[in-house]
């Protein structure tokens, strides 16, 4: 039996998390006061803080937004009556049962038919010297959120006990938070022993053990560690974000056309937000973009921004951090002493292709470099300080900045540290007291591991052809030689103009049997990663060694009163193809063939320089 036909050994692995709460968290109202009692996980270290909130409404809306994020699931669900029919059968079977028996029947049905219904990690709560912070990750692996509340938002009672725990953020707790009012004194407490509250009918001890899919944990670690990567930064006014949400609420996404949120950034000008495919242009109302070079960046997952709507009335500024087209993006909402950071992953569990390209930006935690990276020293230092800047950490451990930066990123990937975009500091925040099996999160499945094994063999993966098709995208064909099988496979990919995979094929037995229903085969993954590395090398070579480029495509655009002008230039050895036209219209195409590669290259860069001088923005997918 060939390796393609074997069962995927790493398919749907899970990580266990244990929780033990002395009692249920609750919101209790008495004598004109409201007490928000958040009980910490007794299975972890003691954490304690409490005090009176100065602005209960802002706190209420920020906690409500956090709850919407943790329970959100934007994955496509086709119409299906199976669940409804099962519900009808369950109702018939439960006729005559008492409450306890009916609950047991319901939980039994859930365990048999939807075991992932509650596989959501309880919010992570950290009490640090400067603030109280909550962290969550959505069920669909599309959103990461961090809510930070400065201690200036409270009138503290007693000395806080620093550390990290979990809070059982249930629907009942969310409903209780909605009762917070500005005219009623609101007191806040974290930790099982902060305030003794007796709630009628509550269980004395709540214990649960959740089996969280490894893909969920991996996504949480990756998106959070993405905050450590260099990003393009600018600010928007709250009304800009409101206008984006308003347009999306009033207009359904068309079946065809792009669904990206496009940011056009020109130094010295306010950012422009373009809603595709309508071409709706929203002028930024905050400060101008202070970057050095003009650029266009597209991000996806814009519907998830609606999760922020309740907090918008209290927001003073929105800081945006973009890693690149199709990569994770972060929106930091500043509301006085409260800051909510929403990270959009840029990919979901089904969009494996974009996730693979994002993996190229992060170091593999199992790979050890030639130089010793002071990861343990960095973690030990932050465990004592809880929060520090990168410069403070480098000075304390006595290592150079590059090694410390790599150590911090590895600490984030290991789930022990986090980077706070809002405060620009690193924090000690262990995801779990028990150490994580990091090798389980290095790859999504066995096929991805095989793909990287193939890439490690010199000459095993060769991109044979790059064919750009107008209106479709870039067609890639490769030869993948597998020495263990003494065979050669021919994977093929079709990438659209935004770098997303539209079609994938392979000659292996796994693809012939499953197509893409079980995910891509290792040969397709190897081709996608190899092309991602090649594109990274080409981007690094831009402006440095123009005389070595033989294949490259760039897309430029410029906005004028009549609309948008688009120009695409493609260099392919001795051939040069230029497409010009208005956005949404059929472009004019010019095909040029030269006697030598050098002449074609010179003409290519002459077009590039001319467009940049005329104010066109480089909108090539990055």
C-alpha positions, -999 to 999 in steps of 0.1 A, spaced: 0 0 0 14 34 -9 18 62 16 -11 82 1 -36 54 9 -26 51 45 -48 66 72 -37 101 83 -21 94 117 -24 130 129 -60 135 119 -81 155 144 -59 151 175 -70 168 207 -56 185 237 -72 181 272 -77 211 295 -90 206 330 -110 232 349 -121 233 385 -142 263 397 -151 266 434 -184 280 423 -201 295 393 -192 330 382 -222 354 386 -234 389 386 -253 397 417 -274 428 424 -282 439 460 -289 472 478 -284 493 447 -250 477 439 -239 452 413 -211 427 420 -194 410 390 -178 379 406 -155 361 383 -143 329 398 -109 316 387 -99 281 378 -89 263 410 -67 239 390 -43 268 383 -24 292 406 -42 317 429 -51 350 412 -68 379 430 -80 414 422 -111 435 431 -124 470 432 -151 495 421 -154 502 383 -154 539 374 -173 534 340 -196 504 343 -211 509 308 -178 508 289 -169 477 309 -202 461 301 -200 467 264 -164 455 261 -172 423 280 -203 418 258 -181 422 226 -156 397 241 -185 372 246 -197 377 210 -161 369 198 -156 338 218 -188 322 207 -187 334 170 -186 309 142 -186 323 107 -180 290 89 -204 283 60 -232 260 71 -253 245 42 -290 241 46 -297 208 62 -328 194 80 -309 166 97 -305 185 130 -342 195 130 -353 159 124 -330 147 152 -345 173 175 -380 161 167 -370 125 174 -354 136 207 -386 154 217 -407 123 211 -383 101 231 -382 126 260 -420 127 265 -427 117 301 -392 122 314 -384 143 344 -359 172 341 -328 152 351 -336 124 327 -343 148 299 -310 167 305 -291 134 305 -307 124 272 -298 157 257 -262 156 268 -260 120 255 -272 130 221 -247 159 220 -218 136 229 -228 111 201 -237 136 174 -218 169 180 -188 162 203 -173 196 193 -202 216 206 -184 228 237 -148 225 226 -141 262 234 -113 271 258 -126 293 287 -113 328 285 -78 333 298 -76 360 325 -44 375 336 -38 399 365 -7 419 357 10 449 374 -4 474 349 -38 459 338 -64 432 339 -65 413 306 -88 387 290 -79 366 259 -102 345 238 -102 327 204 -133 320 184 -148 286 178 -142 289 140 -105 298 145 -111 331 127 -108 356 156 -84 363 184 -93 389 209 -75 405 239 -93 429 262 -71 450 285 -84 471 313 -60 495 330 -61 495 368 -70 532 365 -105 520 355 -110 507 390 -108 519 425 -88 489 438 -94 472 471 -63 455 485 -32 444 467 -37 423 435 -22 388 433 -6 385 399 -10 355 377 -31 338 350 -62 317 353 -95 309 334 -130 321 339 -162 302 330 -179 328 307 -213 313 304 -245 326 289 -258 332 324 -228 353 332 -233 373 300 -269 379 308 -259 391 342 -234 415 327 -262 432 307 -277 443 341 -248 467 348 -259 503 348 -241 537 351 -263 548 380 -256 517 400 -223 511 418 -205 482 402 -178 462 420 -155 438 402 -137 408 416 -114 381 401 -104 349 418 -122 323 439 -114 339 472 -118 376 463 -154 380 475 -175 353 490 -208 352 471 -236 327 477 -258 323 446 -290 302 451 -290 270 431 -253 272 422 -231 241 424 -204 243 451 -178 230 428 -178 230 389 -154 206 373 -151 200 335 -125 185 311 -126 198 276 -110 181 246 -99 210 224 -90 202 188 -52 207 182 -61 228 151 -78 253 175 -48 254 198 -25 258 169 -45 286 154 -46 304 188 -8 302 192 -1 312 156 -24 342 153 -13 355 187 24 351 178 17 368 145 14 400 165 52 399 170 59 402 133 66 435 115 34 452 104 21 482 85 4 505 110 -20 534 107 -51 548 125 -88 551 116 -115 572 133 -143 552 149 -168 565 124 -147 549 96 -152 515 111 -188 523 116 -192 532 79 -176 499 69 -200 479 92 -230 500 79 -222 492 43 -218 455 50 -250 454 70 -270 470 42 -254 450 13 -252 412 10 -220 398 -4 -224 389 -41 -217 354 -52 -190 365 -76 -163 391 -71 -139 399 -44 -149 401 -7 -118 418 6 -113 449 26 -87 469 6 -65 496 23 -49 521 0 -20 538 18 -1 568 5 24 586 27 11 620 39 -25 611 30 -53 597 51 -59 560 45 -86 549 21 -107 518 28 -122 502 -3 -150 477 0 -149 451 -28 -165 443 -52 -187 474 -49 -157 497 -52 -171 518 -23 -143 542 -12 -143 554 24 -118 582 33 -101 578 66 -110 605 92 -80 601 115 -43 610 111 -24 606 78 -4 575 69 32 579 81 48 550 62 77 555 38 63 537 7 28 537 -8 11 503 -8 -22 484 -12 -31 456 12 -61 434 11 -75 415 41 -104 390 45 -128 382 72 -144 417 72 -178 404 84 -161 395 117 -156 432 124 -194 433 132 -185 417 165 -171 451 176 -203 470 171 -214 472 207 -181 488 218 -179 514 190 -198 542 209 -170 543 235 -141 541 211 -118 571 207 -93 557 181 -89 525 160 -52 514 153 -48 490 125 -19 466 121 -16 447 88 10 419 81 2 418 44 -24 408 18 -44 378 30 -24 376 62 -36 382 98 -47 417 107 -52 434 140 -77 462 150 -70 479 184 -99 498 197 -89 525 223 -116 535 248 -98 554 276 -84 528 300 -100 500 281 -85 486 249 -99 457 228 -76 440 202 -93 420 176 -71 398 154 -85 383 122 -66 352 112 -70 358 75 -77 321 71 -101 294 84 -98 257 88 -110 252 53 -87 278 37 -56 256 40 -38 274 12 -37 308 29 -28 292 62 2 275 46 15 308 32 12 323 66 32 295 81 62 306 61 64 338 82 68 319 115 98 299 127 94 262 133 97 258 171 113 223 168 142 236 147 173 247 166 195 273 150 233 273 151 233 301 177 218 294 212 185 313 215 179 324 251 143 312 252 144 299 288 161 329 301 136 352 285 106 332 299 122 331 334 127 368 334 91 375 323 78 350 349 92 373 376 83 406 360 51 396 341 55 425 316 84 442 299 95 457 267 119 440 243 147 463 252 143 457 289 143 419 283 175 421 261 193 441 288 182 417 315 193 385 298 224 400 282 217 389 246 216 407 213 183 420 200 179 395 171 183 365 194 159 379 220 134 387 193 135 351 181 133 338 217 102 360 223 85 347 192 92 311 201 79 318 236 46 331 220 44 300 198 49 277 228 19 294 246 40 308 275 42 345 263 21 370 245 27 403 227 4 431 236 0 453 205 -18 480 224 10 486 250 39 473 228 51 450 256 56 413 261 37 395 289 41 362 307 8 344 301 10 305 301 -19 290 281 -19 261 305 0 251 336 8 218 320 34 220 292 21 216 257 33 189 234 48 213 208 56 187 182 18 182 179 13 218 168 42 220 143 21 205 115 -16 203 108 -15 166 98 9 139 86 6 150 50 19 185 58 48 169 76 56 148 46 54 179 24 82 196 45 102 164 44 100 165 6 111 201 6 141 193 27 154 170 0 173 191 -26 157 189 -60 128 168 -49 102 197 -56 107 216 -88 83 242 -102 82 232 -138 59 259 -152 42 292 -143 14 302 -167 -5 334 -161 -41 332 -175 -61 364 -179 -92 364 -157 -82 332 -139 -48 337 -123 -15 319 -121 -13 282 -130 16 264 -114 28 229 -123 56 210 -105 75 178 -105 77 161 -71 100 131 -68 94 107 -39 126 86 -35 109 61 -11 83 52 -38 106 57 -67 79 77 -84 73 112 -97 41 131 -92 27 162 -111 8 185 -87 -9 216 -102 -24 247 -86 -44 277 -98 -38 308 -78 -61 338 -83 -48 374 -85 -50 377 -47 -29 346 -40 -58 323 -30 -60 287 -44 -89 283 -68 -81 248 -81 -57 220 -71 -49 187 -88 -24 159 -84 -16 126 -101 -12 107 -67 -36 80 -55 -47 101 -25 -60 129 -46 -77 105 -71 -95 89 -42 -104 120 -20 -100 150 -43 -98 179 -17 -125 166 6 -99 153 31 -76 183 24 -47 185 0 -21 158 -5 15 163 5 26 170 -31 1 199 -35 12 214 -1 49 210 -11 42 230 -43 23 258 -25 51 261 1 78 260 -26 61 287 -46 57 308 -14 94 306 -7 102 315 -43 79 345 -41 96 356 -9 130 354 -26 117 374 -55 103 401 -32 136 403 -14 154 407 -48 132 437 -58 154 468 -61 185 449 -52 194 426 -81 171 435 -110 194 418 -135 186 384 -120 148 385 -124 133 365 -153 97 358 -141 77 384 -122 42 400 -122 32 433 -107 -2 450 -105 -5 487 -101 -36 509 -96 -43 546 -93 -75 564 -83 -89 595 -101 -122 613 -102 -135 589 -129 -126 557 -109 -98 533 -107 -70 527 -133 -54 492 -132 -22 481 -149 -7 446 -147 28 439 -161 40 403 -165 76 393 -173 82 358 -185 117 353 -199 117 370 -233 79 378 -232 63 409 -217 25 412 -213 9 446 -203 -28 449 -194 -43 484 -189 -78 495 -182 -105 507 -158 -114 486 -128 -142 462 -136 -138 466 -174 -120 444 -199 -85 457 -202 -64 464 -233 -37 437 -237 -2 443 -253 20 413 -259 57 420 -266 84 395 -275 121 405 -273 153 390 -287 168 384 -252 158 382 -216 178 413 -208 158 434 -232 125 421 -219 137 428 -183 147 463 -192 114 470 -208 96 455 -178 113 477 -153 109 508 -175 72 503 -173 74 498 -135 94 530 -130 71 550 -152 40 538 -133 55 546 -99 65 581 -111 29 587 -122 16 579 -88 4 543 -93 3 521 -62 19 486 -61 -12 464 -55 7 431 -61 -4 403 -38 22 399 -11 
